[in-house]
């Protein structure tokens, strides 16, 4: 952020002044421009020091620096790679275990992580994928209430195993969704299952 001279830091005897609405007020002595800015509870900021005379604008410099800092912080946050934490659930999880894992999810979200929630099915549980989806839906609602923001719910389903083999018959279905605190909106994307023996594919 380039430093700008403000108020008494300005060295010119005369300055060309622009008010906070962008209107030209003309050239005036520095002392008069400073008095005008002070009367509006604003600052006199040198915006074009190389001009003759220098151009100064009247506005709240502290608020401007604060807003600029927020924008730079948000830009750095978007560039930063967010670490993903994973929490695993079983489709028939009991209430106490669910609450414990839900609290872990909420804490990770509060700490700025994304959370991958995985539902592990085994054996005949693979016939009841709706149980896992119900957990993901319930978790999204609970986390939204705790975090104070919506959660992004993007379920993905895959069947681990090989077609026609013993492992496929006793394979594990993994259903996972990515939860993330987003800006006040609920983002949901629907998935459907494509035919296939060895996997359920996200499309």
C-alpha positions as a Markdown table, in Angstrom:
| # | Residue | x | y | z |
|---|---|---|---|---|
| 1 | Unk | 0.0 | 0.0 | 0.0 |
| 2 | Unk | 1.6 | 3.3 | -1.1 |
| 3 | Unk | 1.9 | 5.9 | 1.7 |
| 4 | Unk | 0.1 | 9.1 | 1.0 |
| 5 | Unk | 0.7 | 12.4 | 2.7 |
| 6 | Unk | -2.3 | 13.6 | 4.7 |
| 7 | Unk | -3.2 | 16.8 | 6.6 |
| 8 | Unk | 0.0 | 18.5 | 8.1 |
| 9 | Unk | 2.2 | 16.1 | 6.2 |
| 10 | Unk | 1.4 | 17.9 | 2.9 |
| 11 | Unk | 4.2 | 20.4 | 2.1 |
| 12 | Unk | 2.7 | 22.4 | -0.8 |
| 13 | Unk | 1.6 | 26.0 | -0.1 |
| 14 | Unk | -1.3 | 25.7 | -2.4 |
| 15 | Unk | -3.4 | 22.7 | -3.4 |
| 16 | Unk | -6.2 | 21.9 | -5.8 |
| 17 | Unk | -9.0 | 20.5 | -3.7 |
| 18 | Unk | -11.7 | 17.9 | -4.5 |
| 19 | Unk | -14.4 | 17.2 | -2.0 |
| 20 | Unk | -15.7 | 13.8 | -0.8 |
| 21 | Unk | -18.3 | 13.8 | -3.6 |
| 22 | Unk | -15.7 | 14.3 | -6.3 |
| 23 | Unk | -16.5 | 18.0 | -7.0 |
| 24 | Unk | -13.7 | 20.4 | -7.8 |
| 25 | Unk | -13.4 | 23.2 | -5.3 |
| 26 | Unk | -10.5 | 24.9 | -7.1 |
| 27 | Unk | -7.0 | 26.0 | -5.9 |
| 28 | Unk | -6.7 | 27.3 | -2.4 |
| 29 | Unk | -4.0 | 27.8 | 0.3 |
| 30 | Unk | -3.1 | 24.7 | 2.2 |
| 31 | Unk | -4.2 | 26.2 | 5.5 |
| 32 | Unk | -7.7 | 26.9 | 4.1 |
| 33 | Unk | -8.0 | 23.4 | 2.7 |
| 34 | Unk | -7.0 | 21.9 | 6.0 |
| 35 | Unk | -9.6 | 24.0 | 7.8 |
| 36 | Unk | -12.2 | 22.9 | 5.3 |
| 37 | Unk | -11.4 | 19.2 | 5.8 |
| 38 | Unk | -11.4 | 19.6 | 9.6 |
| 39 | Unk | -14.8 | 21.3 | 9.5 |
| 40 | Unk | -16.2 | 18.2 | 7.8 |
| 41 | Unk | -14.5 | 15.9 | 10.3 |
| 42 | Unk | -12.5 | 14.5 | 7.4 |
| 43 | Unk | -8.8 | 14.4 | 6.2 |
| 44 | Unk | -7.0 | 16.3 | 3.5 |
| 45 | Unk | -5.3 | 13.6 | 1.4 |
| 46 | Unk | -2.7 | 14.3 | -1.3 |
| 47 | Unk | -3.8 | 12.1 | -4.2 |
| 48 | Unk | -1.6 | 13.6 | -7.0 |
| 49 | Unk | 1.6 | 14.9 | -5.5 |
| 50 | Unk | 3.3 | 15.5 | -8.9 |
| 51 | Unk | 0.6 | 17.8 | -10.2 |
| 52 | Unk | 1.2 | 21.6 | -10.1 |
| 53 | Unk | -0.3 | 22.4 | -7.7 |
| 54 | Unk | -0.7 | 19.0 | -6.0 |
| 55 | Unk | -4.3 | 17.6 | -6.0 |
| 56 | Unk | -5.8 | 16.8 | -2.6 |
| 57 | Unk | -9.1 | 15.1 | -1.8 |
| 58 | Unk | -11.2 | 15.5 | 1.3 |
| 59 | Unk | -12.4 | 12.2 | 2.8 |
| 60 | Unk | -12.2 | 10.0 | 5.9 |
| 61 | Unk | -8.7 | 8.6 | 5.4 |
| 62 | Unk | -8.9 | 6.2 | 8.4 |
| 63 | Unk | -12.1 | 4.6 | 7.1 |
| 64 | Unk | -10.5 | 4.4 | 3.6 |
| 65 | Unk | -7.4 | 2.6 | 5.0 |
| 66 | Unk | -9.6 | 0.2 | 7.0 |
| 67 | Unk | -11.8 | -0.8 | 3.9 |
| 68 | Unk | -8.7 | -1.1 | 1.7 |
| 69 | Unk | -7.1 | -3.4 | 4.3 |
| 70 | Unk | -10.2 | -5.6 | 4.5 |
| 71 | Unk | -10.2 | -6.0 | 0.7 |
| 72 | Unk | -6.5 | -7.0 | 0.6 |
| 73 | Unk | -7.1 | -9.4 | 3.5 |
| 74 | Unk | -10.0 | -11.0 | 1.6 |
| 75 | Unk | -7.8 | -11.2 | -1.6 |
| 76 | Unk | -5.1 | -13.0 | 0.3 |
| 77 | Unk | -7.6 | -15.4 | 1.9 |
| 78 | Unk | -9.0 | -16.3 | -1.6 |
| 79 | Unk | -5.4 | -17.0 | -2.8 |
| 80 | Unk | -4.6 | -19.2 | 0.2 |
| 81 | Unk | -5.1 | -22.9 | -0.1 |
| 82 | Unk | -7.6 | -24.0 | 2.5 |
| 83 | Unk | -6.9 | -27.3 | 4.3 |
| 84 | Unk | -9.6 | -29.9 | 4.2 |
| 85 | Unk | -10.4 | -31.9 | 7.3 |
| 86 | Unk | -12.3 | -35.2 | 7.1 |
| 87 | Unk | -14.9 | -36.6 | 9.5 |
| 88 | Unk | -16.3 | -40.1 | 9.0 |
| 89 | Unk | -19.8 | -41.2 | 9.9 |
| 90 | Unk | -21.6 | -44.5 | 9.8 |
| 91 | Unk | -25.2 | -44.5 | 8.5 |
| 92 | Unk | -26.5 | -45.9 | 11.8 |
| 93 | Unk | -24.5 | -43.7 | 14.1 |
| 94 | Unk | -25.9 | -43.2 | 17.6 |
| 95 | Unk | -27.0 | -39.8 | 18.9 |
| 96 | Unk | -23.9 | -39.2 | 21.2 |
| 97 | Unk | -21.4 | -40.0 | 18.5 |
| 98 | Unk | -23.3 | -37.9 | 16.0 |
| 99 | Unk | -23.2 | -34.9 | 18.3 |
| 100 | Unk | -19.5 | -35.4 | 19.0 |
| 101 | Unk | -18.6 | -35.5 | 15.4 |
| 102 | Unk | -21.0 | -32.6 | 14.6 |
| 103 | Unk | -19.1 | -30.5 | 17.2 |
| 104 | Unk | -15.8 | -31.4 | 15.5 |
| 105 | Unk | -17.2 | -30.3 | 12.2 |
| 106 | Unk | -18.4 | -27.0 | 13.6 |
| 107 | Unk | -15.0 | -26.3 | 15.3 |
| 108 | Unk | -13.1 | -27.0 | 12.1 |
| 109 | Unk | -15.4 | -24.6 | 10.2 |
| 110 | Unk | -14.9 | -22.0 | 12.8 |
| 111 | Unk | -11.1 | -22.4 | 12.5 |
| 112 | Unk | -11.4 | -21.7 | 8.7 |
| 113 | Unk | -11.0 | -25.3 | 7.4 |
| 114 | Unk | -13.2 | -27.0 | 4.9 |
| 115 | Unk | -14.7 | -30.3 | 6.1 |
| 116 | Unk | -15.1 | -33.4 | 4.1 |
| 117 | Unk | -17.9 | -35.5 | 5.6 |
| 118 | Unk | -17.7 | -39.2 | 4.7 |
| 119 | Unk | -20.5 | -41.7 | 5.2 |
| 120 | Unk | -19.1 | -45.3 | 5.4 |
| 121 | Unk | -21.5 | -48.1 | 4.4 |
| 122 | Unk | -20.7 | -51.8 | 4.8 |
| 123 | Unk | -22.4 | -55.0 | 3.7 |
| 124 | Unk | -26.2 | -54.7 | 3.5 |
| 125 | Unk | -26.0 | -51.0 | 4.5 |
| 126 | Unk | -25.3 | -50.4 | 0.8 |
| 127 | Unk | -29.0 | -51.0 | 0.1 |
| 128 | Unk | -29.9 | -48.0 | 2.2 |
| 129 | Unk | -27.9 | -45.0 | 0.8 |
| 130 | Unk | -30.7 | -42.7 | 1.9 |
| 131 | Unk | -29.5 | -43.1 | 5.6 |
| 132 | Unk | -26.2 | -41.4 | 4.8 |
| 133 | Unk | -27.9 | -38.7 | 2.7 |
| 134 | Unk | -30.2 | -38.0 | 5.7 |
| 135 | Unk | -27.1 | -37.6 | 7.9 |
| 136 | Unk | -25.5 | -35.2 | 5.5 |
| 137 | Unk | -28.8 | -33.2 | 5.3 |
| 138 | Unk | -29.2 | -33.1 | 9.0 |
| 139 | Unk | -25.6 | -32.1 | 9.5 |
| 140 | Unk | -25.9 | -29.3 | 7.1 |
| 141 | Unk | -28.9 | -27.9 | 9.0 |
| 142 | Unk | -27.2 | -28.3 | 12.4 |
| 143 | Unk | -23.9 | -26.8 | 11.3 |
| 144 | Unk | -25.8 | -23.8 | 9.7 |
| 145 | Unk | -27.5 | -23.2 | 13.0 |
| 146 | Unk | -24.2 | -23.3 | 15.0 |
| 147 | Unk | -21.9 | -21.5 | 12.5 |
| 148 | Unk | -24.4 | -18.7 | 11.7 |
| 149 | Unk | -23.9 | -19.2 | 8.0 |
| 150 | Unk | -25.0 | -21.6 | 5.3 |
| 151 | Unk | -23.1 | -24.8 | 4.5 |
| 152 | Unk | -22.2 | -25.9 | 1.0 |
| 153 | Unk | -23.5 | -29.4 | 0.6 |
| 154 | Unk | -22.1 | -31.3 | -2.4 |
| 155 | Unk | -22.6 | -35.0 | -1.9 |
| 156 | Unk | -20.5 | -37.4 | -3.9 |
| 157 | Unk | -21.0 | -41.2 | -3.9 |
| 158 | Unk | -18.6 | -43.9 | -5.0 |
| 159 | Unk | -18.6 | -47.7 | -4.6 |
| 160 | Unk | -15.2 | -49.1 | -3.7 |
| 161 | Unk | -14.7 | -52.5 | -5.2 |
| 162 | Unk | -14.0 | -54.4 | -8.4 |
| 163 | Unk | -16.7 | -55.6 | -10.8 |
| 164 | Unk | -17.7 | -59.2 | -10.4 |
| 165 | Unk | -15.2 | -60.0 | -7.6 |
| 166 | Unk | -15.6 | -61.0 | -4.0 |
| 167 | Unk | -14.5 | -57.5 | -2.9 |
| 168 | Unk | -17.3 | -55.9 | -4.9 |
| 169 | Unk | -19.9 | -58.1 | -3.2 |
| 170 | Unk | -18.7 | -57.0 | 0.2 |
| 171 | Unk | -17.4 | -53.6 | -0.9 |
| 172 | Unk | -17.8 | -50.3 | 0.9 |
| 173 | Unk | -19.9 | -47.5 | -0.4 |
| 174 | Unk | -18.5 | -44.1 | 0.5 |
| 175 | Unk | -20.7 | -41.1 | 0.4 |
| 176 | Unk | -19.1 | -37.8 | 1.2 |
| 177 | Unk | -20.1 | -34.2 | 1.1 |
| 178 | Unk | -17.9 | -31.0 | 1.4 |
| 179 | Unk | -19.1 | -28.6 | 4.0 |
| 180 | Unk | -17.9 | -25.0 | 4.0 |
| 181 | Unk | -19.1 | -21.8 | 5.5 |
| 182 | Unk | -20.2 | -19.6 | 2.6 |
| 183 | Unk | -21.6 | -16.1 | 2.5 |
| 184 | Unk | -25.2 | -16.4 | 3.7 |
| 185 | Unk | -26.5 | -18.7 | 1.1 |
| 186 | Unk | -27.2 | -22.4 | 0.8 |
| 187 | Unk | -25.5 | -24.0 | -2.2 |
| 188 | Unk | -26.7 | -27.5 | -3.1 |
| 189 | Unk | -25.9 | -29.5 | -6.2 |
| 190 | Unk | -27.7 | -32.6 | -7.1 |
| 191 | Unk | -26.0 | -35.8 | -8.2 |
| 192 | Unk | -27.4 | -38.9 | -9.9 |
| 193 | Unk | -26.1 | -42.4 | -10.2 |
| 194 | Unk | -24.8 | -43.6 | -13.5 |
| 195 | Unk | -25.1 | -47.4 | -14.2 |
| 196 | Unk | -22.0 | -49.4 | -13.6 |
| 197 | Unk | -20.9 | -52.4 | -11.6 |
| 198 | Unk | -17.7 | -51.0 | -10.0 |
| 199 | Unk | -18.5 | -47.5 | -9.1 |
| 200 | Unk | -21.2 | -44.8 | -8.6 |
| 201 | Unk | -19.9 | -41.8 | -10.5 |
| 202 | Unk | -20.4 | -38.1 | -9.7 |
| 203 | Unk | -21.8 | -36.2 | -12.6 |
